């Protein structure tokens, strides 16, 4: 339900922008290479989103988020073999810094005192991480498929089509899992308007995130674009400090943040 509506909103916004800029809903003669890339782009994103939702349903967000930085390393290899993009040594060092910072921020000491609630939470986090590894595998390959699709068309058209396809994939899943009543209830029941608003906002944020990434992908190597994207835990740290007044493990988070910032500087400046 969330996937259907949020990706549909993002796709519609991309469609409106495309009509306003190129005046045509289907402006390209699309090659077989484009459709092959789109198959993997949409399909892997659909799988990653589904398993990501499953992971977030049972595990803590703060526990899962840093692990996605692992793809900053694994993502280096597909562009080398498929696109011929070889990152600079400074970029590879910067990527390593981003990953190291993420690992530092996610490291937790094991408590010597048994806590039943914490034990259950740790088990849920571990189960969620198993789902999340599927996300990591998918996100290792999706950026390369994204760039191929963009090279064969344009960032805005690729963004429009992939979000519509993912939304349709989730819609099929709502029928397959017999959850259509949930989808309808969110659209028509007043008590669920807050949830509908949250999903619409999620769709707009998806549009901003993926639109900017795809635009950057047309101008820069895949590994560099995605490594910069993976510094998201840094902003989570800053929001936690300033907005939620979180002070737990602040030294560890500060060290991790400094490593990630250093990595980003190496990637961008050198």
Secondary structure as a PSIPRED ss2 file (coil, helix, strand):
# PSIPRED VFORMAT (PSIPRED V4.0)

   1 X C   1.000  0.000  0.000
   2 X H   0.000  1.000  0.000
   3 X H   0.000  1.000  0.000
   4 X H   0.000  1.000  0.000
   5 X H   0.000  1.000  0.000
   6 X H   0.000  1.000  0.000
   7 X H   0.000  1.000  0.000
   8 X H   0.000  1.000  0.000
   9 X H   0.000  1.000  0.000
  10 X H   0.000  1.000  0.000
  11 X H   0.000  1.000  0.000
  12 X H   0.000  1.000  0.000
  13 X H   0.000  1.000  0.000
  14 X H   0.000  1.000  0.000
  15 X H   0.000  1.000  0.000
  16 X H   0.000  1.000  0.000
  17 X H   0.000  1.000  0.000
  18 X H   0.000  1.000  0.000
  19 X H   0.000  1.000  0.000
  20 X H   0.000  1.000  0.000
  21 X H   0.000  1.000  0.000
  22 X H   0.000  1.000  0.000
  23 X C   1.000  0.000  0.000
  24 X C   1.000  0.000  0.000
  25 X C   1.000  0.000  0.000
  26 X C   1.000  0.000  0.000
  27 X C   1.000  0.000  0.000
  28 X C   1.000  0.000  0.000
  29 X C   1.000  0.000  0.000
  30 X C   1.000  0.000  0.000
  31 X C   1.000  0.000  0.000
  32 X H   0.000  1.000  0.000
  33 X H   0.000  1.000  0.000
  34 X H   0.000  1.000  0.000
  35 X H   0.000  1.000  0.000
  36 X H   0.000  1.000  0.000
  37 X H   0.000  1.000  0.000
  38 X H   0.000  1.000  0.000
  39 X H   0.000  1.000  0.000
  40 X H   0.000  1.000  0.000
  41 X H   0.000  1.000  0.000
  42 X H   0.000  1.000  0.000
  43 X H   0.000  1.000  0.000
  44 X H   0.000  1.000  0.000
  45 X H   0.000  1.000  0.000
  46 X H   0.000  1.000  0.000
  47 X H   0.000  1.000  0.000
  48 X H   0.000  1.000  0.000
  49 X H   0.000  1.000  0.000
  50 X H   0.000  1.000  0.000
  51 X H   0.000  1.000  0.000
  52 X H   0.000  1.000  0.000
  53 X H   0.000  1.000  0.000
  54 X H   0.000  1.000  0.000
  55 X H   0.000  1.000  0.000
  56 X H   0.000  1.000  0.000
  57 X H   0.000  1.000  0.000
  58 X H   0.000  1.000  0.000
  59 X C   1.000  0.000  0.000
  60 X C   1.000  0.000  0.000
  61 X H   0.000  1.000  0.000
  62 X H   0.000  1.000  0.000
  63 X H   0.000  1.000  0.000
  64 X H   0.000  1.000  0.000
  65 X H   0.000  1.000  0.000
  66 X H   0.000  1.000  0.000
  67 X H   0.000  1.000  0.000
  68 X H   0.000  1.000  0.000
  69 X H   0.000  1.000  0.000
  70 X H   0.000  1.000  0.000
  71 X H   0.000  1.000  0.000
  72 X H   0.000  1.000  0.000
  73 X H   0.000  1.000  0.000
  74 X H   0.000  1.000  0.000
  75 X H   0.000  1.000  0.000
  76 X H   0.000  1.000  0.000
  77 X H   0.000  1.000  0.000
  78 X H   0.000  1.000  0.000
  79 X H   0.000  1.000  0.000
  80 X H   0.000  1.000  0.000
  81 X H   0.000  1.000  0.000
  82 X H   0.000  1.000  0.000
  83 X C   1.000  0.000  0.000
  84 X C   1.000  0.000  0.000
  85 X C   1.000  0.000  0.000
  86 X C   1.000  0.000  0.000
  87 X C   1.000  0.000  0.000
  88 X C   1.000  0.000  0.000
  89 X H   0.000  1.000  0.000
  90 X H   0.000  1.000  0.000
  91 X H   0.000  1.000  0.000
  92 X H   0.000  1.000  0.000
  93 X H   0.000  1.000  0.000
  94 X H   0.000  1.000  0.000
  95 X H   0.000  1.000  0.000
  96 X H   0.000  1.000  0.000
  97 X H   0.000  1.000  0.000
  98 X H   0.000  1.000  0.000
  99 X H   0.000  1.000  0.000
 100 X H   0.000  1.000  0.000
 101 X H   0.000  1.000  0.000
 102 X H   0.000  1.000  0.000
 103 X H   0.000  1.000  0.000
 104 X H   0.000  1.000  0.000
 105 X H   0.000  1.000  0.000
 106 X H   0.000  1.000  0.000
 107 X C   1.000  0.000  0.000
 108 X C   1.000  0.000  0.000
 109 X C   1.000  0.000  0.000
 110 X C   1.000  0.000  0.000
 111 X C   1.000  0.000  0.000
 112 X C   1.000  0.000  0.000
 113 X C   1.000  0.000  0.000
 114 X C   1.000  0.000  0.000
 115 X C   1.000  0.000  0.000
 116 X H   0.000  1.000  0.000
 117 X H   0.000  1.000  0.000
 118 X H   0.000  1.000  0.000
 119 X H   0.000  1.000  0.000
 120 X H   0.000  1.000  0.000
 121 X H   0.000  1.000  0.000
 122 X H   0.000  1.000  0.000
 123 X H   0.000  1.000  0.000
 124 X H   0.000  1.000  0.000
 125 X H   0.000  1.000  0.000
 126 X H   0.000  1.000  0.000
 127 X H   0.000  1.000  0.000
 128 X H   0.000  1.000  0.000
 129 X H   0.000  1.000  0.000
 130 X H   0.000  1.000  0.000
 131 X H   0.000  1.000  0.000
 132 X H   0.000  1.000  0.000
 133 X H   0.000  1.000  0.000
 134 X H   0.000  1.000  0.000
 135 X H   0.000  1.000  0.000
 136 X H   0.000  1.000  0.000
 137 X H   0.000  1.000  0.000
 138 X H   0.000  1.000  0.000
 139 X H   0.000  1.000  0.000
 140 X H   0.000  1.000  0.000
 141 X H   0.000  1.000  0.000
 142 X H   0.000  1.000  0.000
 143 X H   0.000  1.000  0.000
 144 X H   0.000  1.000  0.000
 145 X H   0.000  1.000  0.000
 146 X H   0.000  1.000  0.000
 147 X H   0.000  1.000  0.000
 148 X H   0.000  1.000  0.000
 149 X H   0.000  1.000  0.000
 150 X H   0.000  1.000  0.000
 151 X H   0.000  1.000  0.000
 152 X H   0.000  1.000  0.000
 153 X C   1.000  0.000  0.000
 154 X C   1.000  0.000  0.000
 155 X H   0.000  1.000  0.000
 156 X H   0.000  1.000  0.000
 157 X H   0.000  1.000  0.000
 158 X H   0.000  1.000  0.000
 159 X H   0.000  1.000  0.000
 160 X H   0.000  1.000  0.000
 161 X H   0.000  1.000  0.000
 162 X H   0.000  1.000  0.000
 163 X H   0.000  1.000  0.000
 164 X H   0.000  1.000  0.000
 165 X H   0.000  1.000  0.000
 166 X H   0.000  1.000  0.000
 167 X H   0.000  1.000  0.000
 168 X H   0.000  1.000  0.000
 169 X H   0.000  1.000  0.000
 170 X H   0.000  1.000  0.000
 171 X H   0.000  1.000  0.000
 172 X H   0.000  1.000  0.000
 173 X H   0.000  1.000  0.000
 174 X H   0.000  1.000  0.000
 175 X H   0.000  1.000  0.000
 176 X H   0.000  1.000  0.000
 177 X C   1.000  0.000  0.000
 178 X C   1.000  0.000  0.000
 179 X C   1.000  0.000  0.000
 180 X H   0.000  1.000  0.000
 181 X H   0.000  1.000  0.000
 182 X H   0.000  1.000  0.000
 183 X H   0.000  1.000  0.000
 184 X H   0.000  1.000  0.000
 185 X H   0.000  1.000  0.000
 186 X H   0.000  1.000  0.000
 187 X H   0.000  1.000  0.000
 188 X H   0.000  1.000  0.000
 189 X C   1.000  0.000  0.000
 190 X H   0.000  1.000  0.000
 191 X H   0.000  1.000  0.000
 192 X H   0.000  1.000  0.000
 193 X H   0.000  1.000  0.000
 194 X H   0.000  1.000  0.000
 195 X H   0.000  1.000  0.000
 196 X H   0.000  1.000  0.000
 197 X H   0.000  1.000  0.000
 198 X H   0.000  1.000  0.000
 199 X H   0.000  1.000  0.000
 200 X H   0.000  1.000  0.000
 201 X H   0.000  1.000  0.000
 202 X H   0.000  1.000  0.000
 203 X H   0.000  1.000  0.000
 204 X H   0.000  1.000  0.000
 205 X H   0.000  1.000  0.000
 206 X H   0.000  1.000  0.000
 207 X H   0.000  1.000  0.000
 208 X H   0.000  1.000  0.000
 209 X H   0.000  1.000  0.000
 210 X H   0.000  1.000  0.000
 211 X H   0.000  1.000  0.000
 212 X H   0.000  1.000  0.000
 213 X H   0.000  1.000  0.000
 214 X H   0.000  1.000  0.000
 215 X H   0.000  1.000  0.000
 216 X H   0.000  1.000  0.000
 217 X H   0.000  1.000  0.000
 218 X C   1.000  0.000  0.000
 219 X C   1.000  0.000  0.000
 220 X C   1.000  0.000  0.000
 221 X C   1.000  0.000  0.000
 222 X H   0.000  1.000  0.000
 223 X H   0.000  1.000  0.000
 224 X H   0.000  1.000  0.000
 225 X H   0.000  1.000  0.000
 226 X H   0.000  1.000  0.000
 227 X H   0.000  1.000  0.000
 228 X H   0.000  1.000  0.000
 229 X H   0.000  1.000  0.000
 230 X C   1.000  0.000  0.000
 231 X C   1.000  0.000  0.000
 232 X H   0.000  1.000  0.000
 233 X H   0.000  1.000  0.000
 234 X H   0.000  1.000  0.000
 235 X H   0.000  1.000  0.000
 236 X H   0.000  1.000  0.000
 237 X H   0.000  1.000  0.000
 238 X H   0.000  1.000  0.000
 239 X H   0.000  1.000  0.000
 240 X H   0.000  1.000  0.000
 241 X H   0.000  1.000  0.000
 242 X H   0.000  1.000  0.000
 243 X C   1.000  0.000  0.000
 244 X C   1.000  0.000  0.000
 245 X C   1.000  0.000  0.000
 246 X C   1.000  0.000  0.000
 247 X C   1.000  0.000  0.000
 248 X C   1.000  0.000  0.000
 249 X C   1.000  0.000  0.000
 250 X H   0.000  1.000  0.000
 251 X H   0.000  1.000  0.000
 252 X H   0.000  1.000  0.000
 253 X H   0.000  1.000  0.000
 254 X H   0.000  1.000  0.000
 255 X H   0.000  1.000  0.000
 256 X H   0.000  1.000  0.000
 257 X H   0.000  1.000  0.000
 258 X H   0.000  1.000  0.000
 259 X H   0.000  1.000  0.000
 260 X H   0.000  1.000  0.000
 261 X H   0.000  1.000  0.000
 262 X H   0.000  1.000  0.000
 263 X H   0.000  1.000  0.000
 264 X H   0.000  1.000  0.000
 265 X H   0.000  1.000  0.000
 266 X H   0.000  1.000  0.000
 267 X H   0.000  1.000  0.000
 268 X H   0.000  1.000  0.000
 269 X H   0.000  1.000  0.000
 270 X C   1.000  0.000  0.000
